[in-house]
Amino acid sequence: MESAELVSLLGKNDAFDTTPQEALEALVKAAEVMCLEDSSQLINQGKSGESIWLLLEGDLDVLVDGDLVNQVSTKGEVVGEISAVSQTPATATVQSKGEVKAMRIPHEALHEVMKSTPELAASMLRSMAKYLGRR
């Protein structure tokens, strides 16, 4: 995928919807697009989140204590933002179901961009609050 397409996809996600174009471009520049095999773990329950992930192709399983609690299959959906932003242990394991293509944004890059982009920080907090309200 081209950088412009990744920026556009990221900007359509609730967690980034008010983020300025330049900040989205900085996140994509710091990111890595990865092709993952079946059952590859993106996030490990109980471990501090090192990255947020943007699903590009495929499906992800979300497991809590080994039990399937959700599936992520929408292109552009983000996982891992709560743990990556708060640097707290992840409440679930997220793993690929079949082959998956995803973009990984390291938490260091996310925090760096958040420092200079209050709109990103506010948008991330709103997204996290919506998620936590559903639990």
N, C-alpha and C positions, 0 to 999 in steps of 0.2 A: 504494500500500500504506500502511496505517496504521502509525504509529510502533510500536505494541504488537506488530504482526505482524513488523516488521523486527527488533525486539529479540528476539522468540522465535526467529526464523530464525537470527539471528546466534549466539544462545546454544546452538543445536543443533550448531554447527560445532566440530570438535575444537580449533581454535585458541582458542576462547572458552568451552569447556564448563565451566570452573570459575570463570568470571568472575561476580562479583556483579551482580545486576540493575541496580543504580544505575550501575555502570560501563558496562554494555551500553547503557543509556539515554543516557549521556553520549556514547558513540560514535555512536549513531544520530542524536542531536541535532546533532552536528558533521558528519554525513555529508550527501551529496547523491545523490539517486536520479537516474540519467541514462538517457535513451533514446538508444541508439547505432545508427548506420547500419552496414550491411555494411562490413567491413574497417576499422572504427575501431580504432586502437591504444590499448589501455589501459595497456600496459607495453611499453617499448622496450628490447630487448636492449642491454646496454652502458651504459645510462643509470641513474642512481640512482633508486630507486623513490620516488615522491612520494606514493603512496597504496596502500592495499589495496582490493581489490574483492570484493564479495559478489554472485554471480550470482543474479538474480531471475527472469529469463526469457531463453530462447534458448540459444545455444551459443557457446563460445569456442574458438579454435584457439591452440595453444601451438607456437611455432616457434623452433627454434635454428638460427642461421645460414641462415634462410630455409626450412628443412625442417620439415614438420609432425611433431611428436614426441608430441603428446597433444591430446585434446579434452576440454573441460570442458562438461558439459551438465546437471549436477545442481544443481537449485535449492538455494541456500544454500552452495554451494562457494565457498571463498575463494582468491584468487590474489594474488600480490605481497607476501605477508607477509615473506619473507626479506629482500628488498631494502628494503622500507619500514622494517622493524625495525632492520636493520643499517646502513642508508644506504650500501650497496654497490651496484655496478652489477648490474642484472638479468641473469640468465643466459639469459633467453628473452624473446621478444616474445609478447605475448598480444593477440589481436585478435578482434573480433566476427566471427562467421560468420552472416551474415544480420542481421536486426534483433535487438538485445539490450537488455534492461533490467538495469541493475546499480547497486549502491550503492557509492559511492566514499567511503572514509574517509581523509582526509589524514593523512600520517605525523605531522604536528605534533599532531593530536588524539589519535592512537594513543599517542604518547610521553607526552603530558600525562596521559592516563588511566593509563598504565602506572606513572607515578611514584607515584600514590596508590593503586594496586591491584596489590599483589605477586602476587595470584592470576592476574591477566591476564598479567603478565610471565612467570610460570612456565608458564602454559598455552601461550603463544605459543612459548616455547623448546621445550617438549615437541613441539608440532606441527612446528616447524622441524626438530627432530632426527629425527622420524619420516620426514619428507620427504627429508632429506639421506641417511638410511640406506637409502632405496630407490634412490638414484642409483647 
